[in-house]
Amino acid sequence: MNKLINRLVLGSALCGFASLANAAALEVQAEIRPDPLNPGNAEIVNNTLESGYCTEFPNNCRGKGIRSDSFPIVFTASGGIPKGHEIPFAFPVTWKTFTVEHTSVPGETAEIQIRIAGVGTRYRLSATAQSITNGAEGQRPIFYHALLWQPSWALPTGSCQQVNDTSHGATTDGFGFSTFWLTPENVTTCPRTPEFNIPGMTLQSLDVHYELRAVRPEQLISGNYHGEYTYSTSGDFNFGTLTPNDGAMTFNLNLAVKQDVNIKMPADSIALAPKGGWMEWITHGRRPEKILGDLRFFILTSTPFKMDLSCSQPGAGTCLISNGTHEVPVDISVSLPNPWMDDAGQSVARRPLKIGGAGLEHLKPAGLPTRQPSLLHFEVQQDSVATMHDASNYRGTVNITFDSDI
């Protein structure tokens, strides 16, 4: 939530005034803070606790903008993998769009995109890599794993990329091997082919580095959104003869939007006066029909917001100004430039601003704001002016709240 409260001092004087089922799921916790001056380029920050490859090999991921989250999905080649049988390893690397809904504003939705930007796993063989490759004694386990595949799982293939030169690790018992590949958007497959008959193999988990982005971040409103996207582990992913024990993997996105309301109000006080000034009253003793004043301000943001009013001297829905013994109400209204509108799609011109903010609960732009000035209008009506005491100063304080938490 972000609130911006502007305190205005109003004053006037008469006569000489003072101036899928069982799918593996990941709860994703993320936030986005659009910059009011450049809201279209806001990035989603992923706050989800990491798991998998990047926690096992943190130095390989640190400083590279890479993270991993592990899904407990096991892929099994129970019948083994014959020599020369290619495993395609195809991943869903292109951007996919899904809808998230605001959790407290009915009907408020946004579009989010996701893509798989990296994949890691640990395979486990049914026999040691040394025994499968008939390797001689005396080498480290990683040597035999490198002999087992063309290319080695430690090396890039096609458009797949290594995290770095050490983005892999072999277990000391000779059965297991961990790796992680980055998958740019031009990746189709990252194929591997065994150079020996593999009697049996499982991928013990599926670790992914995924990217998120908002389609129109400038249209997000403050608060929380929720939505989900599900990949098929045997369709969107293709691991050939390796069969998954779970048909789907789901990302449950909980997105906190923290928009800032950015308002520039050049002045914090205004003097109310008759239209055309006070000379008619001073020269001819003619009491003015009404006293009024406009105050310009600028909306330097594109986030929707609501407006509310509070006063040092509240009246019936609006504020009062007083000379210390006598009070009169001030009608306050607001005009916003295009493309700002209310929730019904209507323009905002001299819209009454009342205590409680009725009618101004959801103001939003229909496009990018133009940075044209907005106006606050203040008026004391004729019947109230008729009761004001001569040679007297009337003052009051008004607080205008601009709140992005709608």
SEGULUM-809435 format. One record per residue (C-alpha): residue number from 1; residue in one letter; x, y negated, z negated. Coordinates in steps of 0.02 Angstrom, whole numbers. Each point is the difference from the previous one (the first is absolute). Example, Ala and Ser with C-alpha at 12.3 -4.5 7.8 and 13.67 -1.06 7.14 Angstrom:
BEGIN
<rec n="1" res="A" xx="615" yy="225" zz="-390"/>
<rec n="2" res="S" xx="69" yy="-172" zz="33"/>
# end
This chain:
BEGIN
<rec n="1" res="M" xx="0" yy="0" zz="0"/>
<rec n="2" res="N" xx="58" yy="-175" zz="36"/>
<rec n="3" res="K" xx="-87" yy="-156" zz="-59"/>
<rec n="4" res="L" xx="44" yy="-178" zz="41"/>
<rec n="5" res="I" xx="-87" yy="-130" zz="-108"/>
<rec n="6" res="N" xx="4" yy="-182" zz="50"/>
<rec n="7" res="R" xx="-41" yy="-126" zz="-135"/>
<rec n="8" res="L" xx="-79" yy="-159" zz="65"/>
<rec n="9" res="V" xx="-38" yy="-157" zz="-96"/>
<rec n="10" res="L" xx="-152" yy="-93" zz="64"/>
<rec n="11" res="G" xx="-29" yy="-181" zz="-40"/>
<rec n="12" res="S" xx="-111" yy="-143" zz="48"/>
<rec n="13" res="A" xx="-42" yy="-171" zz="-67"/>
<rec n="14" res="L" xx="-143" yy="-118" zz="38"/>
<rec n="15" res="C" xx="51" yy="-182" zz="31"/>
<rec n="16" res="G" xx="188" yy="4" zz="0"/>
<rec n="17" res="F" xx="42" yy="186" zz="0"/>
<rec n="18" res="A" xx="169" yy="70" zz="-52"/>
<rec n="19" res="S" xx="91" yy="82" zz="137"/>
<rec n="20" res="L" xx="-22" yy="3372" zz="720"/>
<rec n="21" res="A" xx="-41" yy="129" zz="-145"/>
<rec n="22" res="N" xx="147" yy="41" zz="-113"/>
<rec n="23" res="A" xx="106" yy="-124" zz="95"/>
<rec n="24" res="A" xx="162" yy="-51" zz="-84"/>
<rec n="25" res="A" xx="-24" yy="-181" zz="-52"/>
<rec n="26" res="L" xx="114" yy="-142" zz="-49"/>
<rec n="27" res="E" xx="-62" yy="-147" zz="-102"/>
<rec n="28" res="V" xx="84" yy="-150" zz="80"/>
<rec n="29" res="Q" xx="14" yy="-158" zz="-107"/>
<rec n="30" res="A" xx="42" yy="-152" zz="104"/>
<rec n="31" res="E" xx="-22" yy="-188" zz="2"/>
<rec n="32" res="I" xx="6" yy="-142" zz="124"/>
<rec n="33" res="R" xx="30" yy="-184" zz="-32"/>
<rec n="34" res="P" xx="-34" yy="-100" zz="159"/>
<rec n="35" res="D" xx="98" yy="-162" zz="12"/>
<rec n="36" res="P" xx="-125" yy="-143" zz="16"/>
<rec n="37" res="L" xx="113" yy="-84" zz="128"/>
<rec n="38" res="N" xx="27" yy="158" zz="103"/>
<rec n="39" res="P" xx="-138" yy="121" zz="-48"/>
<rec n="40" res="G" xx="4" yy="101" zz="161"/>
<rec n="41" res="N" xx="171" yy="73" zz="-41"/>
<rec n="42" res="A" xx="-34" yy="67" zz="-174"/>
<rec n="43" res="E" xx="76" yy="169" zz="-41"/>
<rec n="44" res="I" xx="-71" yy="138" zz="-108"/>
<rec n="45" res="V" xx="112" yy="43" zz="-148"/>
<rec n="46" res="N" xx="-7" yy="183" zz="-51"/>
<rec n="47" res="N" xx="5" yy="21" zz="-190"/>
<rec n="48" res="T" xx="-33" yy="188" zz="-2"/>
<rec n="49" res="L" xx="118" yy="100" zz="-109"/>
<rec n="50" res="E" xx="119" yy="91" zz="117"/>
<rec n="51" res="S" xx="23" yy="187" zz="9"/>
<rec n="52" res="G" xx="91" yy="126" zz="108"/>
<rec n="53" res="Y" xx="155" yy="-29" zz="103"/>
<rec n="54" res="C" xx="40" yy="-179" zz="-52"/>
<rec n="55" res="T" xx="-7" yy="47" zz="-184"/>
<rec n="56" res="E" xx="113" yy="150" zz="31"/>
<rec n="57" res="F" xx="124" yy="-100" zz="105"/>
<rec n="58" res="P" xx="-29" yy="-182" zz="-53"/>
<rec n="59" res="N" xx="163" yy="-65" zz="72"/>
<rec n="60" res="N" xx="-54" yy="55" zz="174"/>
<rec n="61" res="C" xx="-157" yy="-108" zz="-9"/>
<rec n="62" res="R" xx="53" yy="-146" zz="-109"/>
<rec n="63" res="G" xx="21" yy="-164" zz="94"/>
<rec n="64" res="K" xx="-71" yy="68" zz="163"/>
<rec n="65" res="G" xx="-184" yy="-38" zz="-27"/>
<rec n="66" res="I" xx="-37" yy="186" zz="-5"/>
<rec n="67" res="R" xx="-110" yy="86" zz="-127"/>
<rec n="68" res="S" xx="-71" yy="175" zz="-13"/>
<rec n="69" res="D" xx="-159" yy="73" zz="-71"/>
<rec n="70" res="S" xx="-19" yy="187" zz="-14"/>
<rec n="71" res="F" xx="-153" yy="103" zz="44"/>
<rec n="72" res="P" xx="-9" yy="176" zz="-74"/>
<rec n="73" res="I" xx="-29" yy="78" zz="171"/>
<rec n="74" res="V" xx="95" yy="160" zz="40"/>
<rec n="75" res="F" xx="35" yy="53" zz="180"/>
<rec n="76" res="T" xx="40" yy="184" zz="23"/>
<rec n="77" res="A" xx="72" yy="105" zz="141"/>
<rec n="78" res="S" xx="-49" yy="165" zz="-81"/>
<rec n="79" res="G" xx="42" yy="102" zz="154"/>
<rec n="80" res="G" xx="168" yy="-83" zz="21"/>
<rec n="81" res="I" xx="65" yy="-108" zz="141"/>
<rec n="82" res="P" xx="86" yy="90" zz="145"/>
<rec n="83" res="K" xx="163" yy="-63" zz="71"/>
<rec n="84" res="G" xx="-26" yy="-133" zz="134"/>
<rec n="85" res="H" xx="-180" yy="-38" zz="-53"/>
<rec n="86" res="E" xx="-13" yy="-190" zz="-7"/>
<rec n="87" res="I" xx="-94" yy="-85" zz="-142"/>
<rec n="88" res="P" xx="-67" yy="-166" zz="69"/>
<rec n="89" res="F" xx="-17" yy="-101" zz="-159"/>
<rec n="90" res="A" xx="-123" yy="-129" zz="66"/>
<rec n="91" res="F" xx="-55" yy="-141" zz="-116"/>
<rec n="92" res="P" xx="-138" yy="-133" zz="7"/>
<rec n="93" res="V" xx="115" yy="-148" zz="23"/>
<rec n="94" res="T" xx="-121" yy="-121" zz="86"/>
<rec n="95" res="W" xx="-107" yy="-123" zz="-97"/>
<rec n="96" res="K" xx="-171" yy="64" zz="-53"/>
<rec n="97" res="T" xx="-138" yy="-118" zz="-56"/>
<rec n="98" res="F" xx="-122" yy="30" zz="-143"/>
<rec n="99" res="T" xx="-122" yy="-105" zz="-99"/>
<rec n="100" res="V" xx="12" yy="-50" zz="-182"/>
<rec n="101" res="E" xx="-144" yy="-73" zz="-101"/>
<rec n="102" res="H" xx="4" yy="-132" zz="-134"/>
<rec n="103" res="T" xx="-42" yy="79" zz="-166"/>
<rec n="104" res="S" xx="-103" yy="-146" zz="-68"/>
<rec n="105" res="V" xx="-64" yy="-96" zz="153"/>
<rec n="106" res="P" xx="-129" yy="108" zz="93"/>
<rec n="107" res="G" xx="26" yy="8" zz="187"/>
<rec n="108" res="E" xx="173" yy="-79" zz="-5"/>
<rec n="109" res="T" xx="119" yy="109" zz="101"/>
<rec n="110" res="A" xx="171" yy="-10" zz="79"/>
<rec n="111" res="E" xx="102" yy="102" zz="122"/>
<rec n="112" res="I" xx="164" yy="78" zz="-53"/>
<rec n="113" res="Q" xx="125" yy="95" zz="107"/>
<rec n="114" res="I" xx="113" yy="144" zz="-50"/>
<rec n="115" res="R" xx="137" yy="98" zz="85"/>
<rec n="116" res="I" xx="123" yy="136" zz="-49"/>
<rec n="117" res="A" xx="173" yy="-79" zz="12"/>
<rec n="118" res="G" xx="103" yy="141" zz="-75"/>
<rec n="119" res="V" xx="-18" yy="182" zz="-49"/>
<rec n="120" res="G" xx="100" yy="108" zz="-118"/>
<rec n="121" res="T" xx="-12" yy="172" zz="-74"/>
<rec n="122" res="R" xx="99" yy="142" zz="-77"/>
<rec n="123" res="Y" xx="-5" yy="165" zz="90"/>
<rec n="124" res="R" xx="32" yy="162" zz="-90"/>
<rec n="125" res="L" xx="58" yy="155" zz="91"/>
<rec n="126" res="S" xx="-45" yy="179" zz="-44"/>
<rec n="127" res="A" xx="186" yy="41" zz="9"/>
<rec n="128" res="T" xx="154" yy="-108" zz="-19"/>
<rec n="129" res="A" xx="59" yy="-100" zz="149"/>
<rec n="130" res="Q" xx="167" yy="90" zz="-14"/>
<rec n="131" res="S" xx="-79" yy="172" zz="17"/>
<rec n="132" res="I" xx="-113" yy="-53" zz="145"/>
<rec n="133" res="T" xx="147" yy="-72" zz="97"/>
<rec n="134" res="N" xx="117" yy="142" zz="-48"/>
<rec n="135" res="G" xx="118" yy="-134" zz="-62"/>
<rec n="136" res="A" xx="169" yy="36" zz="-75"/>
<rec n="137" res="E" xx="30" yy="-35" zz="-183"/>
<rec n="138" res="G" xx="79" yy="-158" zz="-65"/>
<rec n="139" res="Q" xx="-106" yy="-138" zz="79"/>
<rec n="140" res="R" xx="-119" yy="-116" zz="-89"/>
<rec n="141" res="P" xx="-186" yy="40" zz="22"/>
<rec n="142" res="I" xx="-28" yy="-151" zz="113"/>
<rec n="143" res="F" xx="120" yy="76" zz="128"/>
<rec n="144" res="Y" xx="-112" yy="152" zz="26"/>
<rec n="145" res="H" xx="-158" yy="-107" zz="11"/>
<rec n="146" res="A" xx="85" yy="-101" zz="137"/>
<rec n="147" res="L" xx="36" yy="161" zz="96"/>
<rec n="148" res="L" xx="-180" yy="57" zz="-17"/>
<rec n="149" res="W" xx="-83" yy="-137" zz="103"/>
<rec n="150" res="Q" xx="23" yy="-92" zz="163"/>
<rec n="151" res="P" xx="16" yy="-142" zz="-39"/>
<rec n="152" res="S" xx="33" yy="10" zz="-186"/>
<rec n="153" res="W" xx="-139" yy="-69" zz="-109"/>
<rec n="154" res="A" xx="128" yy="-126" zz="-62"/>
<rec n="155" res="L" xx="16" yy="-79" zz="173"/>
<rec n="156" res="P" xx="-117" yy="-112" zz="99"/>
<rec n="157" res="T" xx="-87" yy="69" zz="152"/>
<rec n="158" res="G" xx="-97" yy="-89" zz="135"/>
<rec n="159" res="S" xx="-58" yy="-166" zz="-72"/>
<rec n="160" res="C" xx="4" yy="60" zz="-179"/>
<rec n="161" res="Q" xx="130" yy="-87" zz="-108"/>
<rec n="162" res="Q" xx="103" yy="44" zz="-151"/>
<rec n="163" res="V" xx="-20" yy="-100" zz="-158"/>
<rec n="164" res="N" xx="190" yy="1" zz="-9"/>
<rec n="165" res="D" xx="144" yy="123" zz="24"/>
<rec n="166" res="T" xx="-42" yy="88" zz="-163"/>
<rec n="167" res="S" xx="-190" yy="9" zz="19"/>
<rec n="168" res="H" xx="-4" yy="185" zz="-40"/>
<rec n="169" res="G" xx="46" yy="121" zz="-137"/>
<rec n="170" res="A" xx="22" yy="188" zz="-14"/>
<rec n="171" res="T" xx="-36" yy="96" zz="-159"/>
<rec n="172" res="T" xx="145" yy="94" zz="-76"/>
<rec n="173" res="D" xx="-90" yy="168" zz="13"/>
<rec n="174" res="G" xx="0" yy="-8" zz="190"/>
<rec n="175" res="F" xx="-190" yy="11" zz="19"/>
<rec n="176" res="G" xx="-56" yy="-182" zz="0"/>
<rec n="177" res="F" xx="35" yy="-154" zz="105"/>
<rec n="178" res="S" xx="-72" yy="-177" zz="-18"/>
<rec n="179" res="T" xx="-6" yy="-130" zz="136"/>
<rec n="180" res="F" xx="-90" yy="-159" zz="50"/>
<rec n="181" res="W" xx="-26" yy="-74" zz="173"/>
<rec n="182" res="L" xx="-58" yy="-173" zz="48"/>
<rec n="183" res="T" xx="-133" yy="-1" zz="135"/>
<rec n="184" res="P" xx="-9" yy="-159" zz="106"/>
<rec n="185" res="E" xx="-157" yy="-36" zz="98"/>
<rec n="186" res="N" xx="74" yy="73" zz="160"/>
<rec n="187" res="V" xx="24" yy="173" zz="-78"/>
<rec n="188" res="T" xx="-96" yy="143" zz="78"/>
<rec n="189" res="T" xx="86" yy="150" zz="-80"/>
<rec n="190" res="C" xx="156" yy="38" zz="-101"/>
<rec n="191" res="P" xx="27" yy="180" zz="60"/>
<rec n="192" res="R" xx="114" yy="129" zz="-82"/>
<rec n="193" res="T" xx="43" yy="172" zz="65"/>
<rec n="194" res="P" xx="74" yy="144" zz="-103"/>
<rec n="195" res="E" xx="159" yy="79" zz="66"/>
<rec n="196" res="F" xx="-38" yy="159" zz="-97"/>
<rec n="197" res="N" xx="-155" yy="100" zz="-45"/>
<rec n="198" res="I" xx="-71" yy="-72" zz="-161"/>
<rec n="199" res="P" xx="-94" yy="136" zz="-97"/>
<rec n="200" res="G" xx="-104" yy="-124" zz="-99"/>
<rec n="201" res="M" xx="-5" yy="-185" zz="-45"/>
<rec n="202" res="T" xx="-110" yy="-124" zz="-95"/>
<rec n="203" res="L" xx="-2" yy="-189" zz="-8"/>
<rec n="204" res="Q" xx="-30" yy="-28" zz="-185"/>
<rec n="205" res="S" xx="-78" yy="-174" zz="13"/>
<rec n="206" res="L" xx="-34" yy="-140" zz="122"/>
<rec n="207" res="D" xx="84" yy="-164" zz="-45"/>
<rec n="208" res="V" xx="-49" yy="-152" zz="102"/>
<rec n="209" res="H" xx="54" yy="-179" zz="20"/>
<rec n="210" res="Y" xx="-154" yy="-94" zz="59"/>
<rec n="211" res="E" xx="-29" yy="-180" zz="49"/>
<rec n="212" res="L" xx="-156" yy="-105" zz="-31"/>
<rec n="213" res="R" xx="-57" yy="-165" zz="74"/>
<rec n="214" res="A" xx="-158" yy="-104" zz="1"/>
<rec n="215" res="V" xx="-78" yy="-39" zz="169"/>
<rec n="216" res="R" xx="-59" yy="-175" zz="-51"/>
<rec n="217" res="P" xx="78" yy="-41" zz="-168"/>
<rec n="218" res="E" xx="-62" yy="-180" zz="8"/>
<rec n="219" res="Q" xx="-178" yy="65" zz="-13"/>
<rec n="220" res="L" xx="27" yy="100" zz="-160"/>
<rec n="221" res="I" xx="-81" yy="-67" zz="-156"/>
<rec n="222" res="S" xx="70" yy="15" zz="-174"/>
<rec n="223" res="G" xx="-44" yy="156" zz="-97"/>
<rec n="224" res="N" xx="17" yy="186" zz="28"/>
<rec n="225" res="Y" xx="-33" yy="102" zz="156"/>
<rec n="226" res="H" xx="-11" yy="188" zz="15"/>
<rec n="227" res="G" xx="3" yy="117" zz="149"/>
<rec n="228" res="E" xx="81" yy="159" zz="61"/>
<rec n="229" res="Y" xx="80" yy="77" zz="153"/>
<rec n="230" res="T" xx="21" yy="187" zz="29"/>
<rec n="231" res="Y" xx="124" yy="87" zz="114"/>
<rec n="232" res="S" xx="-20" yy="178" zz="62"/>
<rec n="233" res="T" xx="153" yy="101" zz="-48"/>
<rec n="234" res="S" xx="-27" yy="118" zz="146"/>
<rec n="235" res="G" xx="-52" yy="-131" zz="128"/>
<rec n="236" res="D" xx="78" yy="-169" zz="-36"/>
<rec n="237" res="F" xx="153" yy="97" zz="-59"/>
<rec n="238" res="N" xx="63" yy="144" zz="105"/>
<rec n="239" res="F" xx="127" yy="116" zz="-79"/>
<rec n="240" res="G" xx="-24" yy="140" zz="124"/>
<rec n="241" res="T" xx="0" yy="173" zz="-82"/>
<rec n="242" res="L" xx="12" yy="-78" zz="-174"/>
<rec n="243" res="T" xx="-178" yy="6" zz="-68"/>
<rec n="244" res="P" xx="-59" yy="-122" zz="-136"/>
<rec n="245" res="N" xx="-93" yy="61" zz="-154"/>
<rec n="246" res="D" xx="-104" yy="-160" zz="1"/>
<rec n="247" res="G" xx="-86" yy="-65" zz="155"/>
<rec n="248" res="A" xx="5" yy="-185" zz="-43"/>
<rec n="249" res="M" xx="97" yy="-134" zz="-89"/>
<rec n="250" res="T" xx="-92" yy="-155" zz="-60"/>
<rec n="251" res="F" xx="61" yy="-173" zz="-47"/>
<rec n="252" res="N" xx="-118" yy="-82" zz="-125"/>
<rec n="253" res="L" xx="43" yy="-184" zz="12"/>
<rec n="254" res="N" xx="-34" yy="-116" zz="-146"/>
<rec n="255" res="L" xx="47" yy="-173" zz="63"/>
<rec n="256" res="A" xx="6" yy="-151" zz="-115"/>
<rec n="257" res="V" xx="-14" yy="-163" zz="96"/>
<rec n="258" res="K" xx="73" yy="-150" zz="-90"/>
<rec n="259" res="Q" xx="-41" yy="-153" zz="100"/>
<rec n="260" res="D" xx="51" yy="-175" zz="-52"/>
<rec n="261" res="V" xx="-119" yy="-146" zz="21"/>
<rec n="262" res="N" xx="104" yy="-145" zz="62"/>
<rec n="263" res="I" xx="-88" yy="-167" zz="-13"/>
<rec n="264" res="K" xx="80" yy="-171" zz="21"/>
<rec n="265" res="M" xx="-98" yy="-142" zz="-81"/>
<rec n="266" res="P" xx="94" yy="-164" zz="26"/>
<rec n="267" res="A" xx="-90" yy="-89" zz="-142"/>
<rec n="268" res="D" xx="-70" yy="52" zz="-169"/>
<rec n="269" res="S" xx="-117" yy="-147" zz="-28"/>
<rec n="270" res="I" xx="-130" yy="-95" zz="98"/>
<rec n="271" res="A" xx="-96" yy="-161" zz="-28"/>
<rec n="272" res="L" xx="-183" yy="0" zz="51"/>
<rec n="273" res="A" xx="-68" yy="-156" zz="84"/>
<rec n="274" res="P" xx="-147" yy="-58" zz="107"/>
<rec n="275" res="K" xx="10" yy="23" zz="185"/>
<rec n="276" res="G" xx="86" yy="-156" zz="65"/>
<rec n="277" res="G" xx="68" yy="-48" zz="-170"/>
<rec n="278" res="W" xx="-57" yy="-102" zz="-147"/>
<rec n="279" res="M" xx="-17" yy="-173" zz="79"/>
<rec n="280" res="E" xx="-189" yy="10" zz="24"/>
<rec n="281" res="W" xx="-20" yy="24" zz="-186"/>
<rec n="282" res="I" xx="133" yy="-126" zz="-49"/>
<rec n="283" res="T" xx="-60" yy="-134" zz="122"/>
<rec n="284" res="H" xx="-187" yy="27" zz="2"/>
<rec n="285" res="G" xx="-34" yy="101" zz="-156"/>
<rec n="286" res="R" xx="-72" yy="139" zz="107"/>
<rec n="287" res="R" xx="13" yy="168" zz="-89"/>
<rec n="288" res="P" xx="68" yy="135" zz="118"/>
<rec n="289" res="E" xx="-112" yy="142" zz="58"/>
<rec n="290" res="K" xx="133" yy="130" zz="-43"/>
<rec n="291" res="I" xx="184" yy="10" zz="-41"/>
<rec n="292" res="L" xx="108" yy="130" zz="82"/>
<rec n="293" res="G" xx="173" yy="56" zz="51"/>
<rec n="294" res="D" xx="87" yy="134" zz="103"/>
<rec n="295" res="L" xx="159" yy="91" zz="-44"/>
<rec n="296" res="R" xx="103" yy="89" zz="133"/>
<rec n="297" res="F" xx="89" yy="164" zz="-29"/>
<rec n="298" res="F" xx="86" yy="130" zz="108"/>
<rec n="299" res="I" xx="-20" yy="189" zz="-1"/>
<rec n="300" res="L" xx="174" yy="70" zz="32"/>
<rec n="301" res="T" xx="-53" yy="181" zz="0"/>
<rec n="302" res="S" xx="-105" yy="122" zz="99"/>
<rec n="303" res="T" xx="-61" yy="106" zz="-144"/>
<rec n="304" res="P" xx="-186" yy="-2" zz="-40"/>
<rec n="305" res="F" xx="-42" yy="-84" zz="-164"/>
<rec n="306" res="K" xx="-142" yy="-63" zz="-106"/>
<rec n="307" res="M" xx="-26" yy="-170" zz="-80"/>
<rec n="308" res="D" xx="-66" yy="-42" zz="-171"/>
<rec n="309" res="L" xx="-27" yy="-156" zz="-103"/>
<rec n="310" res="S" xx="23" yy="-43" zz="-182"/>
<rec n="311" res="C" xx="-7" yy="-168" zz="-86"/>
<rec n="312" res="S" xx="53" yy="-95" zz="-154"/>
<rec n="313" res="Q" xx="-182" yy="-58" zz="-8"/>
<rec n="314" res="P" xx="-112" yy="132" zz="78"/>
<rec n="315" res="G" xx="-177" yy="-40" zz="53"/>
<rec n="316" res="A" xx="-138" yy="99" zz="85"/>
<rec n="317" res="G" xx="109" yy="99" zz="121"/>
<rec n="318" res="T" xx="117" yy="-144" zz="34"/>
<rec n="319" res="C" xx="114" yy="-123" zz="-91"/>
<rec n="320" res="L" xx="-35" yy="-163" zz="-89"/>
<rec n="321" res="I" xx="96" yy="-161" zz="-14"/>
<rec n="322" res="S" xx="-22" yy="-107" zz="-153"/>
<rec n="323" res="N" xx="40" yy="-173" zz="-69"/>
<rec n="324" res="G" xx="4" yy="73" zz="-175"/>
<rec n="325" res="T" xx="-184" yy="-24" zz="-40"/>
<rec n="326" res="H" xx="-88" yy="31" zz="165"/>
<rec n="327" res="E" xx="20" yy="140" zz="128"/>
<rec n="328" res="V" xx="-50" yy="24" zz="181"/>
<rec n="329" res="P" xx="19" yy="156" zz="110"/>
<rec n="330" res="V" xx="118" yy="10" zz="148"/>
<rec n="331" res="D" xx="-51" yy="105" zz="149"/>
<rec n="332" res="I" xx="152" yy="93" zz="67"/>
<rec n="333" res="S" xx="9" yy="88" zz="168"/>
<rec n="334" res="V" xx="135" yy="69" zz="115"/>
<rec n="335" res="S" xx="32" yy="0" zz="187"/>
<rec n="336" res="L" xx="124" yy="122" zz="78"/>
<rec n="337" res="P" xx="67" yy="-11" zz="178"/>
<rec n="338" res="N" xx="-18" yy="138" zz="129"/>
<rec n="339" res="P" xx="31" yy="146" zz="-2"/>
<rec n="340" res="W" xx="-48" yy="8" zz="-185"/>
<rec n="341" res="M" xx="-175" yy="66" zz="-33"/>
<rec n="342" res="D" xx="-104" yy="82" zz="-135"/>
<rec n="343" res="D" xx="-38" yy="184" zz="-16"/>
<rec n="344" res="A" xx="-152" yy="-19" zz="114"/>
<rec n="345" res="G" xx="107" yy="-74" zz="139"/>
<rec n="346" res="Q" xx="-65" yy="-177" zz="-24"/>
<rec n="347" res="S" xx="109" yy="-154" zz="5"/>
<rec n="348" res="V" xx="33" yy="-91" zz="-163"/>
<rec n="349" res="A" xx="-56" yy="-182" zz="14"/>
<rec n="350" res="R" xx="-45" yy="-99" zz="-156"/>
<rec n="351" res="R" xx="-37" yy="163" zz="-88"/>
<rec n="352" res="P" xx="-49" yy="-35" zz="-183"/>
<rec n="353" res="L" xx="132" yy="51" zz="-127"/>
<rec n="354" res="K" xx="-87" yy="50" zz="-160"/>
<rec n="355" res="I" xx="55" yy="66" zz="-168"/>
<rec n="356" res="G" xx="5" yy="188" zz="30"/>
<rec n="357" res="G" xx="47" yy="-21" zz="184"/>
<rec n="358" res="A" xx="-165" yy="59" zz="73"/>
<rec n="359" res="G" xx="9" yy="5" zz="189"/>
<rec n="360" res="L" xx="189" yy="-14" zz="5"/>
<rec n="361" res="E" xx="43" yy="175" zz="-63"/>
<rec n="362" res="H" xx="84" yy="57" zz="161"/>
<rec n="363" res="L" xx="81" yy="-124" zz="118"/>
<rec n="364" res="K" xx="102" yy="74" zz="141"/>
<rec n="365" res="P" xx="80" yy="-49" zz="165"/>
<rec n="366" res="A" xx="-67" yy="68" zz="163"/>
<rec n="367" res="G" xx="173" yy="-25" zz="75"/>
<rec n="368" res="L" xx="165" yy="-77" zz="-47"/>
<rec n="369" res="P" xx="-27" yy="-163" zz="-98"/>
<rec n="370" res="T" xx="39" yy="-160" zz="92"/>
<rec n="371" res="R" xx="71" yy="-96" zz="-150"/>
<rec n="372" res="Q" xx="-131" yy="-136" zz="27"/>
<rec n="373" res="P" xx="-53" yy="-92" zz="-158"/>
<rec n="374" res="S" xx="-144" yy="55" zz="-110"/>
<rec n="375" res="L" xx="-104" yy="-121" zz="-102"/>
<rec n="376" res="L" xx="-75" yy="-6" zz="-173"/>
<rec n="377" res="H" xx="-149" yy="-119" zz="-5"/>
<rec n="378" res="F" xx="-54" yy="-87" zz="-162"/>
<rec n="379" res="E" xx="-162" yy="-100" zz="-12"/>
<rec n="380" res="V" xx="-102" yy="-83" zz="-138"/>
<rec n="381" res="Q" xx="-176" yy="-17" zz="70"/>
<rec n="382" res="Q" xx="-102" yy="-161" zz="1"/>
<rec n="383" res="D" xx="-117" yy="45" zz="-144"/>
<rec n="384" res="S" xx="151" yy="36" zz="-110"/>
<rec n="385" res="V" xx="93" yy="-158" zz="55"/>
<rec n="386" res="A" xx="-154" yy="-100" zz="-52"/>
<rec n="387" res="T" xx="25" yy="56" zz="-181"/>
<rec n="388" res="M" xx="187" yy="-36" zz="-10"/>
<rec n="389" res="H" xx="53" yy="-141" zz="-117"/>
<rec n="390" res="D" xx="73" yy="-156" zz="74"/>
<rec n="391" res="A" xx="181" yy="-47" zz="-34"/>
<rec n="392" res="S" xx="36" yy="177" zz="-53"/>
<rec n="393" res="N" xx="126" yy="135" zz="50"/>
<rec n="394" res="Y" xx="-62" yy="177" zz="29"/>
<rec n="395" res="R" xx="123" yy="144" zz="0"/>
<rec n="396" res="G" xx="2" yy="190" zz="2"/>
<rec n="397" res="T" xx="113" yy="148" zz="37"/>
<rec n="398" res="V" xx="-41" yy="134" zz="128"/>
<rec n="399" res="N" xx="92" yy="166" zz="21"/>
<rec n="400" res="I" xx="-11" yy="81" zz="172"/>
<rec n="401" res="T" xx="51" yy="184" zz="2"/>
<rec n="402" res="F" xx="58" yy="88" zz="158"/>
<rec n="403" res="D" xx="2" yy="186" zz="-37"/>
<rec n="404" res="S" xx="58" yy="137" zz="119"/>
<rec n="405" res="D" xx="-70" yy="138" zz="-112"/>
<rec n="406" res="I" xx="-172" yy="16" zz="77"/>
# end
